[in-house]
Structures are given as structure tokens and as C-alpha cells.
Amino acid sequence: MAEINKDEQVGFHKGALATLAKEREEMQKILAIVEQLMQMHIKSLKELGVDLAAQAKTAKEETKKTGKEKKKPIEDLI
């Protein structure tokens, strides 16, 4: 079996790191967009009089009382 020389291994790993760094940058862009969209929805809900902080607090208290978290469909969370 032929061994890969050191220069080829170094090149392979450097190439992999460069690709992964670009992938990470793109993932950060996606995360920033998602965060921005979430903030827009939160703002709209506040304007409509929905208090998400109070709902989260109530859900947390219910979890403490029952000892386990209820599984609800995502539609029921808002």
C-alpha cells in the first residue's frame, strides 16, 4: 500500500480547514438571519399584546411542579 507523503497530507488538511472555515462563515450568516427573523416575530407579538416572558415563566413553573416537561406541538407554543 502506498503511503501518502507529508506534503500531500498537509495540503489535504489545510484544504479541509479552509473549506470548513467557509462553511462556518455561511452557518453564522444563516444563524444571524434566523435570529433577526425571530426578533421581528417577538416584536410583532409584543405589539399584539402577547407576553412571551410570562408564558415562558408559567411553562417553567409547570415543569418544576410536574417534574417533567410536556411535549407540545410547536403551534401550541405561541
Distance bins in CASP14 RR format, pairs under 12 A and 6 or more apart:
PFRMAT RR
TARGET T0000
AUTHOR 0000-0000-0000
RMODE 2
METHOD distances of the structure
MODEL  1
2 8 0 0 0 0 0 1 0 0 0 0 0
3 9 0 0 0 0 1 0 0 0 0 0 0
4 10 0 0 0 0 0 1 0 0 0 0 0
4 11 0 0 0 0 0 1 0 0 0 0 0
4 12 1 0 0 1 0 0 0 0 0 0 0
4 13 0 0 0 0 0 1 0 0 0 0 0
5 11 0 0 0 0 0 1 0 0 0 0 0
5 12 0 0 0 0 0 1 0 0 0 0 0
6 12 0 0 0 0 0 1 0 0 0 0 0
6 13 0 0 0 0 0 1 0 0 0 0 0
7 13 0 0 0 0 0 1 0 0 0 0 0
7 14 0 0 0 0 0 1 0 0 0 0 0
8 14 0 0 0 0 0 1 0 0 0 0 0
8 15 0 0 0 0 0 1 0 0 0 0 0
9 15 0 0 0 0 0 1 0 0 0 0 0
9 16 0 0 0 0 0 1 0 0 0 0 0
10 16 0 0 0 0 0 1 0 0 0 0 0
10 17 0 0 0 0 0 1 0 0 0 0 0
11 17 0 0 0 0 1 0 0 0 0 0 0
11 18 0 0 0 0 1 0 0 0 0 0 0
11 19 0 0 0 0 0 1 0 0 0 0 0
12 18 0 0 0 0 0 1 0 0 0 0 0
12 19 0 0 0 0 0 1 0 0 0 0 0
13 19 0 0 0 0 0 1 0 0 0 0 0
13 20 0 0 0 0 0 1 0 0 0 0 0
14 20 0 0 0 0 0 1 0 0 0 0 0
14 21 0 0 0 0 0 1 0 0 0 0 0
15 21 0 0 0 0 1 0 0 0 0 0 0
15 22 0 0 0 0 0 1 0 0 0 0 0
15 23 0 0 0 0 0 1 0 0 0 0 0
16 22 0 0 0 0 0 1 0 0 0 0 0
16 23 0 0 0 0 0 1 0 0 0 0 0
17 23 0 0 0 0 0 1 0 0 0 0 0
17 24 0 0 0 0 0 1 0 0 0 0 0
18 24 0 0 0 0 0 1 0 0 0 0 0
18 25 0 0 0 0 0 1 0 0 0 0 0
19 25 0 0 0 0 0 1 0 0 0 0 0
19 26 0 0 0 0 0 1 0 0 0 0 0
20 26 0 0 0 0 0 1 0 0 0 0 0
20 27 0 0 0 0 0 1 0 0 0 0 0
21 27 0 0 0 0 0 1 0 0 0 0 0
21 28 0 0 0 0 0 1 0 0 0 0 0
22 28 0 0 0 0 0 1 0 0 0 0 0
22 29 0 0 0 0 0 1 0 0 0 0 0
23 29 0 0 0 0 0 1 0 0 0 0 0
23 30 0 0 0 0 0 1 0 0 0 0 0
24 30 0 0 0 0 0 1 0 0 0 0 0
24 31 0 0 0 0 0 1 0 0 0 0 0
25 31 0 0 0 0 0 1 0 0 0 0 0
25 32 0 0 0 0 0 1 0 0 0 0 0
26 32 0 0 0 0 0 1 0 0 0 0 0
26 33 0 0 0 0 0 1 0 0 0 0 0
27 33 0 0 0 0 0 1 0 0 0 0 0
27 34 0 0 0 0 0 1 0 0 0 0 0
28 34 0 0 0 0 0 1 0 0 0 0 0
28 35 0 0 0 0 0 1 0 0 0 0 0
29 35 0 0 0 0 0 1 0 0 0 0 0
29 36 0 0 0 0 0 1 0 0 0 0 0
30 36 0 0 0 0 0 1 0 0 0 0 0
30 37 0 0 0 0 0 1 0 0 0 0 0
31 37 0 0 0 0 0 1 0 0 0 0 0
31 38 0 0 0 0 0 1 0 0 0 0 0
32 38 0 0 0 0 0 1 0 0 0 0 0
32 39 0 0 0 0 0 1 0 0 0 0 0
33 39 0 0 0 0 0 1 0 0 0 0 0
33 40 0 0 0 0 0 1 0 0 0 0 0
34 40 0 0 0 0 0 1 0 0 0 0 0
34 41 0 0 0 0 0 1 0 0 0 0 0
35 41 0 0 0 0 0 1 0 0 0 0 0
35 42 0 0 0 0 0 1 0 0 0 0 0
36 42 0 0 0 0 0 1 0 0 0 0 0
36 43 0 0 0 0 0 1 0 0 0 0 0
37 43 0 0 0 0 0 1 0 0 0 0 0
37 44 0 0 0 0 0 1 0 0 0 0 0
38 44 0 0 0 0 0 1 0 0 0 0 0
38 45 0 0 0 0 0 1 0 0 0 0 0
38 52 0 0 0 0 0 1 0 0 0 0 0
38 78 0 0 0 0 0 1 0 0 0 0 0
39 45 0 0 0 0 0 1 0 0 0 0 0
39 46 0 0 0 0 0 1 0 0 0 0 0
39 52 0 0 0 0 0 1 0 0 0 0 0
40 46 0 0 0 0 0 1 0 0 0 0 0
40 47 0 0 0 0 0 1 0 0 0 0 0
41 47 0 0 0 0 0 1 0 0 0 0 0
41 48 0 0 0 0 0 1 0 0 0 0 0
41 50 0 0 0 0 0 1 0 0 0 0 0
41 52 0 0 0 0 1 0 0 0 0 0 0
41 78 0 0 0 0 1 0 0 0 0 0 0
42 48 0 0 0 0 0 1 0 0 0 0 0
42 49 0 0 0 0 0 1 0 0 0 0 0
42 50 0 0 0 0 1 0 0 0 0 0 0
42 51 0 0 0 0 0 1 0 0 0 0 0
42 52 1 0 0 1 0 0 0 0 0 0 0
42 53 0 0 0 0 1 0 0 0 0 0 0
42 55 0 0 0 0 0 1 0 0 0 0 0
42 56 0 0 0 0 0 1 0 0 0 0 0
42 78 0 0 0 0 0 1 0 0 0 0 0
43 49 0 0 0 0 0 1 0 0 0 0 0
43 50 0 0 0 0 0 1 0 0 0 0 0
43 52 0 0 0 0 0 1 0 0 0 0 0
44 50 0 0 0 0 1 0 0 0 0 0 0
44 52 0 0 0 0 0 1 0 0 0 0 0
44 78 0 0 0 0 0 1 0 0 0 0 0
45 51 0 0 0 0 1 0 0 0 0 0 0
45 52 1 0 0 1 0 0 0 0 0 0 0
45 53 0 0 0 0 0 1 0 0 0 0 0
45 54 0 0 0 0 0 1 0 0 0 0 0
45 55 0 0 0 0 1 0 0 0 0 0 0
45 77 0 0 0 0 0 1 0 0 0 0 0
45 78 1 0 0 1 0 0 0 0 0 0 0
46 52 1 0 0 1 0 0 0 0 0 0 0
46 53 0 0 0 0 1 0 0 0 0 0 0
46 54 0 0 0 0 0 1 0 0 0 0 0
46 55 0 0 0 0 0 1 0 0 0 0 0
48 78 0 0 0 0 0 1 0 0 0 0 0
49 55 0 0 0 0 0 1 0 0 0 0 0
50 56 0 0 0 0 0 1 0 0 0 0 0
50 77 0 0 0 0 0 1 0 0 0 0 0
50 78 1 0 0 1 0 0 0 0 0 0 0
51 57 0 0 0 0 1 0 0 0 0 0 0
51 58 0 0 0 0 1 0 0 0 0 0 0
51 78 0 0 0 0 0 1 0 0 0 0 0
52 58 0 0 0 0 0 1 0 0 0 0 0
52 59 0 0 0 0 0 1 0 0 0 0 0
52 77 0 0 0 0 1 0 0 0 0 0 0
52 78 0 0 0 0 1 0 0 0 0 0 0
53 59 0 0 0 0 0 1 0 0 0 0 0
53 60 0 0 0 0 0 1 0 0 0 0 0
54 60 0 0 0 0 0 1 0 0 0 0 0
54 61 0 0 0 0 0 1 0 0 0 0 0
55 61 0 0 0 0 0 1 0 0 0 0 0
55 62 0 0 0 0 0 1 0 0 0 0 0
55 72 0 0 0 0 0 1 0 0 0 0 0
55 76 0 0 0 0 0 1 0 0 0 0 0
55 77 0 0 0 0 1 0 0 0 0 0 0
55 78 0 0 0 0 1 0 0 0 0 0 0
56 62 0 0 0 0 0 1 0 0 0 0 0
56 63 0 0 0 0 0 1 0 0 0 0 0
56 77 0 0 0 0 1 0 0 0 0 0 0
56 78 0 0 0 0 0 1 0 0 0 0 0
57 63 0 0 0 0 0 1 0 0 0 0 0
57 64 0 0 0 0 0 1 0 0 0 0 0
58 64 0 0 0 0 0 1 0 0 0 0 0
58 65 0 0 0 0 0 1 0 0 0 0 0
58 70 0 0 0 0 0 1 0 0 0 0 0
58 77 0 0 0 0 0 1 0 0 0 0 0
59 65 0 0 0 0 0 1 0 0 0 0 0
59 66 0 0 0 0 0 1 0 0 0 0 0
59 69 0 0 0 0 1 0 0 0 0 0 0
59 70 0 0 0 0 1 0 0 0 0 0 0
59 72 0 0 0 0 1 0 0 0 0 0 0
59 76 0 0 0 0 0 1 0 0 0 0 0
59 77 0 0 0 0 1 0 0 0 0 0 0
59 78 0 0 0 0 0 1 0 0 0 0 0
60 66 0 0 0 0 0 1 0 0 0 0 0
60 67 0 0 0 0 0 1 0 0 0 0 0
60 69 0 0 0 0 1 0 0 0 0 0 0
60 70 0 0 0 0 0 1 0 0 0 0 0
61 67 0 0 0 0 0 1 0 0 0 0 0
62 68 0 0 0 0 1 0 0 0 0 0 0
62 69 0 0 0 0 1 0 0 0 0 0 0
62 70 1 0 0 1 0 0 0 0 0 0 0
62 72 0 0 0 0 0 1 0 0 0 0 0
63 69 1 0 1 0 0 0 0 0 0 0 0
63 70 1 0 0 1 0 0 0 0 0 0 0
63 71 0 0 0 0 0 1 0 0 0 0 0
63 72 0 0 0 0 0 1 0 0 0 0 0
69 77 0 0 0 0 0 1 0 0 0 0 0
70 76 0 0 0 0 1 0 0 0 0 0 0
70 77 0 0 0 0 0 1 0 0 0 0 0
71 77 0 0 0 0 0 1 0 0 0 0 0
72 78 0 0 0 0 0 1 0 0 0 0 0
END
